[in-house]
């Protein structure tokens, strides 16, 4: 039997291919597909975030804000985008000048509910930050003494919804 030259070339090419295939596969670089960063909800489910604030913490913040109302240091509790922030602070200052004592009494905190943790821009020095909002339905009454007449004025109870933001910042003293 005689061999055809084409068959010999094919067998040599097949042998070269068998030898070269492992060499080419070893030279190839594999790129791993990156997993997406976990969402805030996934982090909360894993326990990477603190639990949402409870009713007692939200109630304590409401009472702290109400206490500062008449003392004149409520400005640091108000968000920068608080509606008519400047007008509200000016009106409160004018009222404080006319009254000897101003108190915002909390009659009741009727309910509290929370938003889920949301990612936000971290404060200076923090590596990450998330926030939640406690929405409290509060029944308040304003009490003040008029300096000119000496009369004590007590307003009718009003029902308002307060939004209190809690921030958890990782990298600043361990959080919160």
N, C-alpha and C positions, 0 to 999 in steps of 0.2 A: 504494500500500500504506500502510496505516495501522499505526502502531505502537501496541501496547497499553501502557498506563501501567505494568503489572506488569513487562513486559519491560525497560523503561527503568530501573525501580528495581533490578531484578536486575543489570543491567549496571553501574550506579553502585555497587552493593554489592560486586560482584566487583572493580571497579577500586579501591575503597577497601581491600578485603582484600589485593589485590596490593601496594598501597603500604604498608600497615600491617605486613604480615608481616615484612619485613626490620627494621623499626623495633623490633618486639617481640622478635625473636630477638637483636638487639644489646643490648637492655636486660636480657636474661636472664643471670644469673650462673652460671658453670659451677663446680661443685665437683669437684676432682680426687679420685679415690679414692687414699687413702694406701696405700703399699705397707707390708706388715708388716715390722717390724724383722727383720733377719736373725738366724737362730738361731745359737747358739754353734758348732754343727757347720758351718753355712754360712760363718761367719767363719773357722773353722779351714781349711776347704777353699780359701777365697780367699787365705789367707796373712795374715789380720789378726791371728792369734794365733801365738805361738811354737810350734814343734814340741813334741810331748810330750817330757818329760825322758827322757834315754837311760839305759841300764843303769848306766853309770859314775857318773852324777849321783846316782841312787838308792843305789848302793853307797856312795858317799862320805857320804851322809846317814846311812845305817845305821851306818857306822863312827864317825861323829861322835857319834851318839846313844849308842852303846856306850861310847865313851871318857868321856862325861860321866856315865855311870851310877855309877861309883865315886867320882867327884870331887864329887858332891853337887849338881851344877847341871843335873840332868835335868828339873826341874820346868817350865822354859820350853819344853821339847820336847813336853810332854804337852798334849793338847787339854783344854779346859775340861770337856768332857763325857766324858773318859776314865773308864771304869768304875772305881769305887772309888779315885779319884785320891788323895784325902786319906789313905786307909788305906795305899795303896801307898807314898806318900812318907813317912809315919810309920814304916812297917816298915823302909824303907830307911835312915832316919835311926837307928833303934834298932840295926840291923845294923852301921852305920858306927861307932857308939859302942863296939860289942863287938869289932870287927875293926880291925886296923891297916891293912889294904889290901884293897880290894874291886875286882875287875876283872870286866867282862863281856867275855869273849873271843868274837869272831866266828870260828867255825870255817869256815863257808861261807855264801854267799848262793846258795841253790839255784835260785831263779827270781825274776823280776820281771815284773809285768804292770801295766798302767795302765788307769784309767778314762778316759773322754773328758772334755774340758773341760766344766765346768758353770758356769753363771752364779751368782754369789753376791753378797752385800752387800759393797760395796767398803769397804776400811779408810779411816779418816779421811784426807782429803787426796787420795784417789784418785777418778777419775771413773767407773771401771768395774773389775770384778774377775771373774776366772774361776779355777777351781781344778781340779786333777786329783789323783788319789791313786795313788801307787805302792804296790803290794801286793808285799812281798818275803817270800819264805819263807827264814827265817834259822835256821841251826843255831848255837846258842850254848852256852857253858860258863861257869859262875860259879866264880871263884877268889877265895878270901879267906884271910887269916891270922888265926887266933884269938889275941887279945892275952893271954889267960890261959895257954893251953897252948903257944903258939908254933907250933902245928901249922898246916900249910897244907892247906886243904880245897879239893878240886876236885870240882865236881858232875858228874854224868853229862851228856852233851850233851842239850840239849832243842831241839826243833824248834818254832818259833813263826812266826806270820804277823804282820808289822809293816805298818801302814798309815801311809805318810808323805805328807802333803798338801803340794802345791806350789801356790802362789798367784801368778798373774800380775795385777798391779794397774796399770792404765794411769793415768798422771798422777802417779805417785810416782817420780821419778828415772828415768823411761823404762820402768818395768815390773819384773817379777819380785819 
